[in-house]
Amino acid sequence: MKNITIVSACDRNFLWGAYLLAASSARFLPDTPVHILQTGFTDADVELLKQFPAVRVLPLPDNDPRNVANRKSEALLSADTEFVAWMDADCMVIGNISPSLIPPNGEFQIRLRAPTENAWVWRNHYAPGETRGSLPKSVVEKWREDVGQLNKPQLDSACVTNCFVLHRRHLGFVRQWKSQIARVIPPVHAGVVDSRNPAYFMTDESVMTSLLAFSNIAPPLGAYRLDCDAKAHVAHFGANPKPWTQWRLRLWYCHPHIMSLLDWALEKGYRTPPIPWSFKRKNRWPAYLLALAVELKTRVRSAGGAVLRMLIKK
């Protein structure tokens, strides 16, 4: 697909993530350009990614100290195709996603959080007695003031910015996102989540949602279609640890896909970064059992916390 470019950006901590994204794109979308903006990569790292014919590796300028998550606009603006797709550097393509990649009618393909997700993400920001599941009223009011364009919000849910697709006619909105981040996100490396900035604690995601709610140039939203097909979708390794460090049970379904991808890369003569413990076939069962143990520990701890909260209420 030559009318769309996949873009991403990361530092060297995400070398394996960038490799999985580049390799999986080369396998399933071989004609699709991929731009990876990077900081801290060695020359050898860059060459690993440039092995794939459609991949360009570009330096991320060092003129902005914010976390790379707040610099997605720079990658988006590097594309010159009709459509551009952002994918986090902890995403990979599974199967041929071509039929779902370009949104119908050039709409903005981005996922909105379900009410249960909103309730959890914003759990510390609701006022007493406020209905949970939508956006906290105090946050929405702060966004309205900061954006200063529309009076009524155009949506009542947060978006997710790990993967989205837009038409180049909406690059003005991307530039607005960039300038709004510069206004409301302090110029420090505060991570992907910054609890010190309540209305924008989800950083780039919060700013994007504020603009989708109150910007007068926000693009029309279309259905997010890149997570609907088990055989062809974009997998996202959100939260830590990442699979190249340690598997989590929720993402174990990706294990055979990564093994298959590495086999494909080696068969085609592509080099890989040093294979981590979690990606070695001989460690399949130990890696699975470790993921299972961590999941069980988390559930026990969560259940214990719920019981304790009930006792306190009584």
C-alpha positions as CSV (number, residue, x, y, z in Angstrom):
1,M,0.0,0.0,0.0
2,K,1.8,3.1,-1.3
3,N,-0.8,5.6,-0.4
4,I,-0.2,5.3,3.4
5,T,2.8,5.6,5.6
6,I,3.2,3.9,9.0
7,V,5.1,6.1,11.4
8,S,6.5,5.6,14.9
9,A,9.1,7.1,17.3
10,C,11.1,5.8,20.2
11,D,14.3,5.7,22.2
12,R,16.7,2.8,22.4
13,N,14.7,1.1,25.1
14,F,12.3,0.2,22.4
15,L,14.8,-1.2,19.8
16,W,13.1,-4.6,19.9
17,G,9.7,-3.0,19.6
18,A,10.8,-0.9,16.6
19,Y,12.3,-4.1,15.1
20,L,9.0,-6.1,15.6
21,L,7.0,-3.2,14.0
22,A,9.4,-2.8,11.1
23,A,9.7,-6.6,10.4
24,S,6.0,-7.3,10.8
25,S,5.2,-4.4,8.4
26,A,7.7,-5.7,5.9
27,R,6.1,-9.2,6.1
28,F,2.4,-8.3,5.8
29,L,2.5,-4.8,4.2
30,P,5.7,-5.0,2.1
31,D,5.0,-2.0,-0.1
32,T,4.0,0.3,2.7
33,P,6.5,3.0,3.7
34,V,7.5,2.9,7.4
35,H,9.2,5.9,9.1
36,I,10.8,5.3,12.5
37,L,12.0,8.4,14.3
38,Q,14.6,7.5,16.9
39,T,16.8,8.9,19.6
40,G,19.8,7.1,21.2
41,F,20.1,4.4,18.5
42,T,23.6,3.3,17.5
43,D,24.6,3.0,13.8
44,A,24.2,-0.8,14.1
45,D,20.7,-0.3,15.5
46,V,19.7,1.9,12.6
47,E,21.1,-0.6,10.1
48,L,19.0,-3.4,11.6
49,L,15.8,-1.5,10.8
50,K,17.0,-0.2,7.4
51,Q,17.4,-3.8,6.2
52,F,13.7,-3.8,5.4
53,P,13.4,-2.0,2.0
54,A,10.4,0.2,2.9
55,V,11.8,1.4,6.2
56,R,13.4,4.8,6.8
57,V,15.0,5.6,10.1
58,L,15.1,9.3,10.9
59,P,16.8,11.1,13.8
60,L,14.5,12.7,16.4
61,P,15.8,16.2,17.0
62,D,17.1,16.8,20.5
63,N,15.2,20.1,20.8
64,D,12.4,18.8,23.0
65,P,13.0,17.2,26.4
66,R,9.5,15.7,26.7
67,N,8.9,12.0,26.6
68,V,8.9,10.6,23.1
69,A,5.2,9.9,23.5
70,N,4.6,13.6,23.3
71,R,6.4,13.9,20.0
72,K,4.2,11.7,17.8
73,S,3.3,14.7,15.6
74,E,6.9,14.9,14.3
75,A,6.7,11.4,13.0
76,L,3.2,12.0,11.5
77,L,4.4,15.1,9.7
78,S,7.3,13.2,8.1
79,A,5.0,11.4,5.8
80,D,4.0,12.6,2.3
81,T,1.4,10.0,1.4
82,E,-2.4,10.5,1.3
83,F,-2.9,8.7,4.6
84,V,-0.6,8.3,7.6
85,A,-0.9,5.7,10.4
86,W,0.7,6.2,13.8
87,M,1.7,3.0,15.7
88,D,3.5,3.0,19.0
89,A,6.9,1.3,19.0
90,D,5.4,-1.4,21.2
91,C,3.0,-2.4,18.4
92,M,3.3,-5.1,15.8
93,V,1.3,-6.1,12.7
94,I,-0.4,-9.5,12.8
95,G,-1.7,-10.7,9.5
96,N,-2.7,-8.7,6.4
97,I,-4.4,-5.6,7.9
98,S,-4.7,-3.9,4.5
99,P,-8.5,-4.1,4.3
100,S,-8.9,-2.3,7.6
101,L,-6.0,0.1,7.5
102,I,-7.4,3.0,5.5
103,P,-10.5,4.4,7.0
104,P,-13.6,4.8,4.8
105,N,-14.4,8.3,3.6
106,G,-11.1,9.5,5.0
107,E,-12.4,9.6,8.6
108,F,-10.1,9.7,11.6
109,Q,-9.6,6.0,12.7
110,I,-8.9,6.1,16.4
111,R,-10.2,4.0,19.3
112,L,-12.3,5.5,22.0
113,R,-12.3,4.0,25.5
114,A,-15.3,2.1,26.7
115,P,-17.1,3.5,29.8
116,T,-15.5,0.8,32.0
117,E,-12.1,1.9,30.8
118,N,-12.8,5.6,31.4
119,A,-14.0,4.7,34.9
120,W,-10.7,3.0,35.7
121,V,-8.4,5.5,33.9
122,W,-10.1,8.6,35.5
123,R,-10.9,6.9,38.8
124,N,-8.9,9.4,40.9
125,H,-10.4,12.5,39.1
126,Y,-14.2,12.1,39.6
127,A,-15.9,14.4,42.1
128,P,-17.8,12.7,44.9
129,G,-21.1,11.4,43.6
130,E,-20.1,12.0,39.9
131,T,-21.2,9.3,37.5
132,R,-18.2,7.2,36.4
133,G,-17.7,6.0,32.9
134,S,-17.7,9.3,31.1
135,L,-15.1,12.1,31.4
136,P,-14.8,13.9,34.7
137,K,-16.6,17.3,34.6
138,S,-13.7,19.2,36.1
139,V,-11.3,17.8,33.5
140,V,-13.7,18.6,30.6
141,E,-14.0,22.2,31.8
142,K,-10.3,22.6,32.0
143,W,-9.9,21.3,28.5
144,R,-12.7,23.7,27.3
145,E,-10.8,26.7,28.8
146,D,-7.4,25.6,27.4
147,V,-8.5,24.8,23.9
148,G,-10.8,27.9,23.8
149,Q,-12.7,27.1,20.6
150,L,-15.9,25.2,21.1
151,N,-18.2,25.6,24.1
152,K,-19.8,22.1,24.1
153,P,-17.7,18.9,23.9
154,Q,-18.0,16.8,20.7
155,L,-17.4,13.5,22.6
156,D,-17.6,12.1,26.1
157,S,-14.8,9.5,26.1
158,A,-11.1,9.5,26.0
159,C,-9.3,8.3,22.9
160,V,-6.3,5.9,22.8
161,T,-3.3,7.2,20.9
162,N,-1.3,4.0,20.5
163,C,-2.6,3.4,17.0
164,F,-4.6,5.7,14.7
165,V,-5.0,6.6,11.0
166,L,-5.8,9.9,9.4
167,H,-5.9,11.6,6.0
168,R,-3.3,14.2,5.2
169,R,-6.0,16.9,4.9
170,H,-6.2,16.6,8.7
171,L,-2.5,17.4,9.3
172,G,-3.5,20.9,10.4
173,F,-5.1,19.1,13.4
174,V,-1.8,17.2,14.0
175,R,0.0,20.6,14.1
176,Q,-2.6,21.9,16.5
177,W,-1.9,18.8,18.7
178,K,1.8,19.6,18.6
179,S,1.3,23.2,19.6
180,Q,-1.2,22.3,22.3
181,I,1.2,19.8,23.9
182,A,3.8,22.5,23.9
183,R,1.3,24.7,25.8
184,V,0.0,22.3,28.5
185,I,2.7,19.6,28.9
186,P,5.7,20.9,30.8
187,P,9.0,20.7,28.9
188,V,10.5,17.9,31.1
189,H,10.8,14.2,30.7
190,A,8.0,13.1,33.0
191,G,7.2,9.8,31.4
192,V,4.1,8.7,29.5
193,V,1.9,9.3,32.6
194,D,2.3,12.4,34.8
195,S,0.1,12.5,37.8
196,R,1.3,16.0,38.7
197,N,-0.7,17.4,35.7
198,P,-4.3,16.2,36.6
199,A,-6.2,17.2,33.5
200,Y,-3.4,15.9,31.3
201,F,-2.0,13.1,33.3
202,M,-2.3,10.8,30.3
203,T,-0.1,13.4,28.5
204,D,-0.4,13.1,24.7
205,E,-3.7,11.1,25.0
206,S,-5.3,13.7,27.2
207,V,-4.3,16.5,24.9
208,M,-5.6,14.6,21.8
209,T,-8.9,14.0,23.6
210,S,-9.2,17.6,24.6
211,L,-8.8,18.7,21.0
212,L,-11.2,16.1,19.7
213,A,-13.7,17.5,22.2
214,F,-13.2,21.2,21.7
215,S,-11.2,21.9,18.5
216,N,-13.0,23.5,15.6
217,I,-10.8,21.6,13.2
218,A,-11.1,18.1,14.8
219,P,-11.6,15.5,12.1
220,P,-14.8,13.4,12.0
221,L,-14.3,10.1,13.9
222,G,-14.7,6.7,12.2
223,A,-14.8,3.3,13.6
224,Y,-11.5,1.8,14.8
225,R,-11.1,-1.4,12.8
226,L,-7.6,-2.5,13.6
227,D,-8.5,-4.7,16.6
228,C,-11.5,-6.6,15.3
229,D,-9.9,-9.6,13.5
230,A,-7.9,-12.1,15.5
231,K,-6.1,-13.1,12.3
232,A,-5.3,-9.5,11.1
233,H,-4.9,-6.7,13.6
234,V,-2.4,-4.4,15.3
235,A,-1.2,-5.9,18.6
236,H,-0.2,-3.4,21.3
237,F,2.2,-4.4,24.1
238,G,1.0,-1.6,26.4
239,A,2.3,-1.2,30.0
240,N,5.3,-2.9,31.4
241,P,7.0,-5.3,31.2
242,K,7.3,-5.6,27.5
243,P,7.5,-9.1,25.9
244,W,11.2,-8.7,25.1
245,T,11.8,-8.3,28.8
246,Q,9.1,-10.6,30.3
247,W,5.8,-12.0,29.1
248,R,2.5,-11.0,30.6
249,L,-0.4,-13.5,30.4
250,R,-2.7,-11.1,28.5
251,L,-0.2,-10.9,25.6
252,W,0.8,-14.6,25.5
253,Y,-1.3,-15.0,22.4
254,C,1.4,-13.0,20.6
255,H,4.1,-15.5,21.4
256,P,3.6,-17.8,18.4
257,H,3.2,-14.7,16.2
258,I,6.6,-13.4,17.3
259,M,8.2,-16.8,16.9
260,S,6.8,-17.0,13.4
261,L,8.0,-13.5,12.6
262,L,11.5,-14.2,13.7
263,D,11.6,-17.4,11.7
264,W,10.4,-15.5,8.6
265,A,13.1,-12.8,9.1
266,L,15.9,-15.3,9.4
267,E,14.6,-17.3,6.4
268,K,14.7,-14.0,4.4
269,G,18.2,-13.3,5.5
270,Y,17.4,-10.4,7.9
271,R,19.5,-10.0,11.0
272,T,17.8,-9.5,14.4
273,P,18.9,-7.8,17.6
274,P,20.3,-10.2,20.2
275,I,17.5,-12.6,21.0
276,P,16.3,-12.0,24.6
277,W,15.5,-14.8,27.0
278,S,11.8,-14.4,26.5
279,F,12.0,-14.9,22.7
280,K,14.0,-18.1,22.8
281,R,12.0,-21.2,21.9
282,K,13.6,-23.3,24.5
283,N,12.3,-20.9,27.2
284,R,8.7,-21.1,26.0
285,W,7.3,-23.0,29.0
286,P,9.4,-21.2,31.6
287,A,8.3,-17.9,30.1
288,Y,4.7,-18.9,30.2
289,L,4.8,-20.2,33.7
290,L,6.4,-17.0,34.9
291,A,3.7,-15.0,33.2
292,L,1.1,-17.2,34.8
293,A,2.7,-16.8,38.3
294,V,2.8,-13.0,37.9
295,E,-0.9,-12.9,36.8
296,L,-2.0,-15.1,39.8
297,K,0.0,-12.9,42.2
298,T,-1.6,-9.8,40.8
299,R,-5.1,-11.2,41.1
300,V,-4.6,-12.3,44.7
301,R,-3.2,-8.9,45.6
302,S,-6.2,-7.2,43.9
303,A,-8.7,-9.5,45.6
304,G,-7.0,-8.8,49.0
305,G,-7.2,-5.1,48.4
306,A,-10.9,-5.3,47.5
307,V,-11.6,-7.2,50.7
308,L,-9.6,-4.6,52.8
309,R,-11.6,-1.7,51.2
310,M,-14.8,-3.5,52.1
311,L,-13.7,-3.9,55.7
312,I,-12.7,-0.3,56.0
313,K,-16.1,0.8,54.7
314,K,-17.8,-1.3,57.3
